[in-house]
């Protein structure tokens, strides 16, 4: 089959497209309105968190043990960014939808899809604009970090950057959902309803189904809120990062499938099914990766380095059979304090939940609460949820002596009895004022035809030279 | 200047219409055949076939609901069709590649409303690597100089239409489809824009204009395709259509009424 001759307009530079997308997103009211709302939200949370942290720190001055339990990551950073998370869940879809919804409503989409860019490039540029919008929206939260440092607070770079990275991934995920909603629907209002149904719906899912057994627990895992939990615990999990990245990429591909108006519905559906299957396969494969880095300064997600080295040297599989209901708080404690840490250092560690029917049938089953540890042919049973009892038990099964404790690696804790009340004018006055000035500067009509005149002047000077 | 119309057009040239009836050999740029589109049980286009030749202005004529917009969007690849073949200089032109050869200017759109006219023009100029001089020439030809700093949402209907025409002229495609290009213009402005479109065709680009104002169409177009109810009722030059209807002195309006 003969193909038409090349017209020379099959490709175009990316910079005009990126500049257009950025100009479009910053000229929308939604972004600036969200920024204005984030200021008091984050500011109030930050001031409250610093106040509570300061009260706890007063007692810690006399007690090194209490001081060691004071981490700014838990006490200040996570609560302050928690307010930002709420804003991103509820407001960011409106910002992201505008990137595509405005063009659909004005008819500009029919011009856009004729430009010499592939749909994937168009969506990539829009996602880049959404990422830029997220960075702008995070300014109040980032300023809270600066205020914390100015108050004399401690920031551990690794855990702070991990938390920021988690929020960035969450923001991009919400943005990708919003873009897909805008591609599916004809109006921005319908897209907003669809996107909020997903974000708020998964929020509700998380609240109502967390801690429930079986299928409900699996459903709760699908909640978007789960995305942030590991990052808020100071864990940089390869499976989570890859899984979220795959979900964002999958949504972007789905959006580019639904973007071109000239493709038949049947073709779009077929491509969507293939895209969803591929994304699900990648997420499933990513979930098998056990690599997770504990970035916390206090090493809360890890055993001591000596214990981790010894546990990693165990060659045979270790299995823990738990006779507890999944919603039992002791099981949650075990997961957090022992199982998740063992899973990170032992590639052949498996947790099995004994069938709930086994102990539900007999109301007074005495074995309820037992955890059986099996290493090779040797077995032992414990009811403890403390690593101080379980680790010696495992070493006993492996016939190994416990490692000697290494001195000097204790977390010192960072108590700070400070008040962030002086920062209130920043979050409630100065920062909103700066945002309004930025909004005014962006909305201000250009005084001259700067773009064309500058371009013309440049060409004239080249011509004269 | 090449046939793809990549050279700058020259405002101010006077251009006459091409009379292609006199057996002048013209090479079809675009050939459309068997184009059919259904919306449920209702047919929007029924086996429509026509050619577009180099340097010609082809008018798609028909009342509201005749299928003019559907036809243009289908040809541009912005609307899925049930059947139909489209070739470019004899070679099949798949939907995904049509944007390389055809630019479609829709009716009733107001793109990038929060941006200034200058920024929107600069965006298109950047995408198609057009020089500042070329854009300035288009701005002058369309009289957009006084509104360059205005935001698109603040433009009148006429200036918005001029902006859209400017975007179509910045695009270097050899074939431009325009839906109601005279909508929003008064008589004097319509005549000026008509002259401009004729000059563009003279410079090497082919234009397909969907027009419901038959006076405008008769003045600007070289050939016509007449649509009614999604069906092609006739096509050719006004002279050929007069012969077909047996109305040698009739205007396009009488010809159209006779054929539909």
Interface residues (C-beta under 8 A of the other chain):
Chain A: X1 X2 X3 X4 X5 X6 X7 X8 X9 X10 X12 X13 X15 X16 X17 X19 X20 X23 X24 X27 X28 X102 X103 X106 X107 X108 X110 X111 X113 X114 X115 X116 X260 X261 X262 X263 X264 X265 X267 X445 X446 X447 X448 X449 X450 X451 X452 X455 X456 X458 X459
Chain B: X4 X6 X73 X76 X77 X78 X79 X80 X88 X89 X90 X91 X92 X93 X95 X97 X99 X100 X101 X103 X104 X106 X108 X109 X110 X111 X112 X113 X114 X115 X116 X118 X119 X121 X122 X123 X125 X126 X127 X128 X129 X131 X132 X133 X135 X136 X139 X148 X149 X150 X151 X167 X171 X172 X173 X174
